[in-house]
Each structure stands twice: as C-alpha cells, then as structure tokens.
C-alpha cells in the first residue's frame, strides 16, 4: 500500500515518467462560446468574425447539425426553436429552407437574459464549410450535437479536406458519439465525454489517475459553481402564468378577466384585439403581499405577451398555465399550442374550477393536470376518514395556497447540495494541474463574469469559454499573470 501510494504521488506530479505528453498544435485561453452569444447573434459568421478580429479570441466554439440535403449547418439545438419553429428538426428541411434565427435569443448560461439580435442583420445559420473557409488558421471546437454516423463522417471528411486536423477538436458529452469521432479520424484531437470526466475525477480520488490512459486531449467541462447563478438570480424551476383570450383569438398572458391592471377596469379581453391592448400600469399590486405594489416605472417592457412568445422564449422551462375563464375556445387554443411546441411534458394546466379542469383533461389527457378546488377538498377530507389511499387521482399537481403564506422561508440548502458537491469534487487544482501536465487542455464553461474567470484560472484552467468575448479579453489584458501561466507549445500557433 505504501509503495502504491508513493508511486501514485510521484506519477501525479511527474506523469511524463509513464505517459507520453500530448503535444497539441495550439494552447488557447480565450474561447468564444458560439462566437460570443452575449455580444453578437450566436453561431453566425458575424459573431465568429467579431470574436476573431475584434476580440482576438484564441478559439471558436460551435455546434453542428445535419440537414435533409446532407449539409453540415452550425446550430445548437436539435430543432429550430431558436428560429421560431420548435419541434421541426434539421433533418426535416434542406439547408435553403432554414429560417433565420429569432431576434431574441436566450443566453443559456445567463439565466433570464436574452441577446437582442434586432440590431444585427446577419441571422443566417452558416454552413460549417463556410466557417472553415473564413477562418482557416483559427482553432475551432466542434460539438457534434447528435449521434449521427452521417454527421460525424461529414464533419470528419471536411476537417480532412481543409487539412485542419491540428486546428480542430471535436466530440460530445456522449461517450458513444465521442468514440465514433475517434474511429472516424484518430488524428483529430478529442474532447472528454461526460463518462470520461467522471472516470478522471473518480480516479483522482482513489489514486489511479496517474495510471489512467487517456486518448482525449481536451478536458472541457462546465465549472459547477456557475449553476449557482440560477440560484442567486432567480433559481426558478417553473414559470406560473395566467391566460386570457382576445377578440381575435390570441392567447395572452394576463391574470384578471378585465383590464384593471392596464387602467381599464370593466373592459374584458374578448372585447379587444391583441394589438388594441394597453400596456400594464406603472404601479401593480402584489396580491400576496397586502399593501405592497411593484413600481414598474423603471422597466420599459409593460406589454402583455402572447403565450406563444413565452413558449418560444423558454422552450426548456416547465410552465404552469392557469386557464382563467371557462372558455372552450381558450382551452382548445392552449392545448393545441402545447402540442405544437411539443411541450406536453413541460406544461401543467387547469383551474380551481372543476369544470375547467375537466375540459382541459378532455382536450389533451397527456398534459399534467392541476387539482381543482373540489379536488383539493376531496383529497383533504379523504385523508381524515382514511380513504385517501384508495382515491384515484388523474391530477398530477397538488397546488394550493399555504395558509401560513405570510411567513417567508429561506431556500433549502438541499437544493444547492448537489452543485456544491460536484464543485468540491471536480474543481480541484491537483486534478486540473495533473491533466495539464499530461498535455491536456482544461476548458471551463460557460463563464460570464470577471469573478468566474479569475476562479477558473486560479484553479488551473487552460481556457475559459464565454458569451462575452470582449469582457474576457479585457480581463486577460488586465491580468497578464494568467496569460503567462499558459505557454504556447508551438511558435507557429495562430492563437494570440
């Protein structure tokens, strides 16, 4: 045991005694996530041009999909949700049929924030071929987004065609996809899959890391602590909203049956078309904080949105839809929209009225259901007479006001525990530095503040992926000590 521990310790700090050090053609600190999704329209040639020429990025990170006509297109999601057509996948359309990206694009790693692309005319999803042509000397990180032999073969052949095996790294969090990439072309540097990351971390804690053979060259993982952003800024797991129907059949997000919160009490939604609705008032009462109002005067957005726009903006967020009135037309419209966006598993609906809730269930039984008021009463009474265990329930969500609602409880520490544990286990300098000594590059993503950049480099990260390339560039210019700790292995490297 002592000999094993001593050998493990020696090899941990001097891995070259056992392993040949990897010699990638480039070392990159500054990596632009999707070209810099927080400053330009993501995954467009304009974003890539901006990141390379104006921000001096060392590497572009992008994602790939395959269209029906076999073109490799740069796009993140498996469907066209970011182009306003959720549920429609890339293999269903030819490249020339793809719509442009939306004007408002969510920043996946900055909860609640969106990038307004309306000021940038380039919203076309480019072909990977065009990116390779435009940036022949820039290292590019290619995320193969789906398990497709045809996509992997197409990307591998294109990398070979452009002779950029030494300037490309590829893979996916899926070990299956990453293995297929390696089989397609072993000369292209490989990203660590999720299972590879787990293997490295576990091996580090049992002393086996120095003995672990690694074909991967890039240890690229999210820094777990970035998940605290969601907890600190909002941390919501679900959006709750209410729906009304306008005269022209538009489903609008609004609570009251009339326009009292827009200064027109007594005027109902079915009396006006959507475009005739006035904005919300500057002062809005907080229904569950008696006597308090929210001052909206500092917020320019007082437009009541359409439910369709909410579904487009938050495709992966569970949404609780309260059907505010007994309207067959409203229920049918919402049910059809949930189906159109393919979000039956991410939506719950109903009303305190048992009649409305029953109509919702009849419209689409696959959408989870809220308990109506009578259902709540039935559950409570059944519990006290011993019948609750025998009570059949089609409802999925027992959502009731808590009588002690005026008491405010702090968020449970248990919600933060898994993130804390992952951060403590993975974000250790001895693991990251060992990987660097073995020639692996350690990239942490997606970090968007100077505090996060600093922590990543202090931990031993080789590079940082960001949505804000100009912010990262300024940080590196102001903190040259971090540039000094990342040597450029090749004098011919295009990285700055």
Secondary structure, 3 states (H helix, E strand, C coil): CHHHHHHHHHHHHCHHHCCCCCCCCCCCCEEEECCCCCCCCCCCHHHHHHHHHHCCCCEEEEEEEECCCCCEEECCCCEEHHHCEEEEEHHHCCHHHCCCCCCEEECCCCCCCEEEHHHCCCCCCCEHHHHHHHCCCCEEEEEECCCCHHHHHHHHHHHHHCCCHHHEEEECCCHHHHHHHHHHCCCCEEECCHHHHHHHHHHHHCCCHHHCCCCCCEEEEECHHHHHHHHHHCCCCEEEEEEEECCCCCEEECCCCEEHHHCEEEEEHHHCCHHHCCCCCCEEECCCCCCCEEECCCCCCCCCCEHHHHHHHCCCCEEEEEECCCCHHHHHHHHHHHHHCCCHHHEEEECCCHHHHHHHHHHCCCCEEECCHHHHHHHHHHHHCCCHHHCCCCCCECCCCCCCCCCCCCCCCHHHHHHHHHHHHHCCHHHHHHHHHCCCEEEEECCCCHHHHHHHHHHCCCEEEECCHHHHHHHHHHCHHHHHCCCCCCCCCCCC
